[in-house]
Amino acid sequence: MLALGVDLAAEPAGTALAWLEWGPDTCSVREIRCGCDDGTLIDALMTADKAGIDCPFGWPVPFVEFVTAHRSGNVDVPAGARGRDWRRNLALRLTDRVVHDRTGLTPLSVSADRIGHAAMRCAALLARLARAGRPVDRSGTGVVVEVYPAASLRLWGLPHRGYKRPGDLAALGRLVDALRAAAPWLDPGAFDALCRRSHDATDTVIAALTARAAYQGRTVTPRTDELETATSEGWIALPTGPLADLRPGA
């Protein structure tokens, strides 16, 4: 099984991609590549059994409705709504609230934070991938699934804070050590050193592992009453079991 992990930034600089291949006994990091352009990403995604992309797949439905209303000058604050609560409903997707409820973490707002720039790139990539013939469903049932590495790490009991602080390679190294201890079947090969100096590279490995969990049906999926919203806004795959569930042969 070939799982890909993508740490998507608005530009190729800062965008990383990992290939993880599961064999009978080990999972090997076949390659990690940094500075990936759109063509590189599409070519890789065409080969994947499942791919986890660390970037929002869509915008909150209320936010889209708000922008549409604003265009025609018909914005109204709902009766009885406090300003902060109303704006929070525009800023956070359903999946963001589910992540917070289950992990205590709040993903960056795609409609009110700079991650929106990366989401614009992601939207174009997903459309291009669909045109190339790969199934794309923002709720995660197609070849790609939205992931949030910090949440996956939190649920697996691994360090999930501080490893992205500029210059703090010690924290990043501790995360890599903890990951290797928790998943002795994961062989980083020649890319161990890269993961210890680049949190983008490490996040691609976490994204690919989460893609494996989604491929196995070991992630939280939308309920029936959540599916329509998830199909529009995107849905973050949260692992439902331990990291050991992802080992070869499991």
C-alpha positions in Angstrom: 0.0 0.0 0.0 1.3 3.4 -1.0 0.3 6.4 1.2 1.3 10.0 0.5 1.5 12.9 2.9 1.4 16.5 1.7 2.2 19.5 3.9 0.7 22.1 1.7 1.8 25.7 1.7 0.6 28.6 -0.5 3.8 28.4 -2.6 6.1 25.5 -3.5 8.6 26.8 -1.0 7.3 25.3 2.3 5.4 22.5 0.5 6.7 19.0 1.3 5.6 15.6 0.1 6.3 12.1 1.5 5.9 8.6 0.0 5.3 5.8 2.6 5.1 2.2 1.3 3.8 -0.7 3.4 5.3 -4.1 2.8 4.8 -7.4 4.6 7.0 -6.4 7.6 7.9 -2.8 7.4 6.6 0.6 6.3 9.4 2.4 4.5 9.7 6.1 3.9 10.5 5.8 0.2 11.1 9.5 -0.4 10.5 13.0 1.1 10.7 15.9 -1.3 10.6 19.6 -0.3 9.8 22.6 -2.5 7.1 20.8 -4.5 5.2 22.6 -7.3 1.7 21.7 -8.5 2.9 19.3 -11.2 4.9 17.3 -8.8 2.0 17.0 -6.4 -0.4 15.9 -9.1 1.9 13.4 -10.6 2.4 11.9 -7.1 -1.2 11.9 -6.2 -2.1 10.0 -9.3 -0.1 7.0 -8.0 -1.3 6.9 -4.4 -3.7 4.4 -2.8 -4.5 7.2 -0.3 -3.1 10.6 0.4 -3.4 12.9 3.4 -3.2 16.6 2.7 -2.5 19.0 5.6 -4.7 21.9 4.4 -8.4 22.8 4.5 -10.4 21.4 1.6 -13.2 24.0 1.8 -14.7 27.0 3.6 -17.5 27.1 6.2 -20.9 27.1 4.5 -22.1 30.1 6.6 -19.0 32.0 5.5 -19.7 31.3 1.8 -23.3 32.4 2.3 -22.0 35.5 4.1 -19.7 36.5 1.2 -22.5 35.9 -1.2 -24.9 38.1 0.8 -22.2 40.8 1.2 -21.8 41.0 -2.6 -25.4 42.0 -2.9 -25.4 44.2 0.2 -27.7 42.0 2.2 -25.7 41.1 5.3 -27.7 40.7 8.5 -26.5 39.6 11.9 -28.9 36.8 13.0 -31.4 38.0 15.6 -30.1 37.4 19.2 -26.6 36.4 18.0 -23.7 37.9 19.9 -21.0 39.3 17.6 -18.3 36.9 18.7 -20.5 33.8 18.3 -21.7 35.0 14.9 -18.2 35.5 13.7 -17.0 32.2 15.1 -19.7 30.5 13.1 -18.3 32.1 10.0 -14.7 31.3 10.9 -14.9 27.7 11.9 -16.1 24.7 9.9 -18.1 21.8 11.3 -15.0 19.6 11.2 -12.9 22.3 13.1 -15.5 22.1 15.9 -15.4 18.3 15.9 -11.6 18.4 16.2 -11.8 20.8 19.1 -14.4 18.7 20.9 -12.4 15.5 20.5 -8.8 16.8 21.0 -9.0 20.3 22.6 -7.1 21.6 19.5 -8.6 24.3 17.2 -7.4 24.2 13.6 -6.5 27.5 11.9 -9.5 29.3 10.4 -9.6 29.0 6.6 -11.8 32.1 6.4 -10.0 34.3 8.9 -6.3 33.2 8.9 -3.5 33.2 6.4 -4.0 29.4 5.8 -6.7 30.6 3.4 -3.9 31.2 0.9 -2.9 27.6 1.0 -6.6 26.5 0.8 -6.9 28.5 -2.5 -4.1 26.5 -3.9 -5.6 23.3 -2.5 -8.9 24.0 -4.2 -7.2 24.3 -7.6 -5.2 21.1 -7.0 -8.3 19.1 -6.0 -10.1 20.3 -9.1 -7.1 19.4 -11.3 -6.8 16.0 -9.7 -10.5 15.3 -10.4 -10.2 16.3 -14.0 -7.3 13.9 -14.3 -9.6 11.0 -13.3 -8.9 10.4 -9.6 -12.0 10.5 -7.3 -12.1 13.5 -5.1 -14.5 13.9 -2.2 -13.9 16.6 0.4 -15.4 14.3 3.1 -12.5 12.0 2.5 -13.9 9.0 0.7 -11.9 9.6 -2.5 -8.1 9.3 -3.0 -7.3 12.3 -0.8 -8.3 13.1 2.7 -7.8 16.2 4.8 -5.5 15.7 7.8 -4.3 17.7 10.8 -1.0 16.4 12.0 -1.1 17.9 15.5 -4.5 16.3 16.1 -3.2 12.9 14.9 -0.2 13.2 17.2 -2.4 14.2 20.1 -4.6 11.2 19.6 -1.6 8.8 19.3 -0.2 10.1 22.6 2.8 11.7 20.9 4.3 15.2 21.4 2.1 17.6 19.4 3.1 21.1 20.5 6.3 23.1 20.2 8.1 21.1 17.5 7.5 23.9 14.9 9.1 26.6 16.9 11.8 28.3 14.8 15.2 27.0 15.7 14.0 24.4 18.3 15.4 21.3 16.6 15.6 19.6 20.0 11.8 19.5 20.3 11.5 18.3 16.7 14.1 15.6 17.5 12.1 14.5 20.5 9.0 14.1 18.4 10.9 12.0 15.8 12.4 9.8 18.7 8.9 9.3 20.1 7.4 8.4 16.8 10.2 5.9 16.1 9.7 4.3 19.5 5.9 4.1 19.1 6.2 2.7 15.5 9.3 0.5 15.4 8.0 -0.9 12.1 8.4 2.6 10.4 11.7 2.8 8.6 12.7 6.4 7.8 15.7 5.2 5.8 17.8 8.1 4.5 15.2 10.6 5.6 15.6 10.5 9.4 18.0 13.4 9.4 15.7 15.5 7.2 12.8 14.9 9.5 14.9 16.1 12.4 15.7 19.4 10.8 12.4 20.1 9.0 9.0 20.0 10.6 7.5 20.2 7.1 9.1 16.8 6.4 8.0 15.3 9.7 4.4 16.5 9.1 4.4 14.8 5.7 5.1 11.5 7.4 2.3 12.1 10.0 0.0 13.0 7.1 0.8 9.8 5.3 0.3 7.7 8.4 -3.1 9.4 8.9 -3.9 8.6 5.3 -3.2 4.9 6.1 -5.6 5.1 9.0 -8.3 6.5 6.7 -7.6 3.9 4.0 -8.1 1.2 6.7 -11.4 2.8 7.9 -9.8 3.8 11.2 -10.7 7.5 11.3 -13.7 9.5 12.4 -16.1 9.9 9.5 -19.1 12.3 9.2 -22.4 11.2 10.5 -25.3 11.1 8.1 -26.5 14.5 9.3 -23.0 15.9 8.8 -22.2 14.5 5.4 -23.6 17.2 3.2 -21.7 19.9 5.2 -18.5 17.8 5.2 -18.8 17.3 1.4 -18.8 21.1 1.0 -16.4 22.2 3.8 -14.0 19.3 4.0 -13.5 16.9 6.8 -10.4 16.3 8.9 -9.6 12.6 9.4 -9.0 11.9 13.1 -7.5 8.5 14.0 -9.8 6.3 16.1 -7.1 3.9 17.3 -3.5 3.7 18.3 -0.5 4.0 16.0 0.1 0.3 16.3 -3.1 -0.2 14.2 -1.2 1.1 11.2 1.6 -1.5 11.3 2.2 -3.8 8.3 -0.2 -6.8 8.4 -2.7 -5.0 10.7 
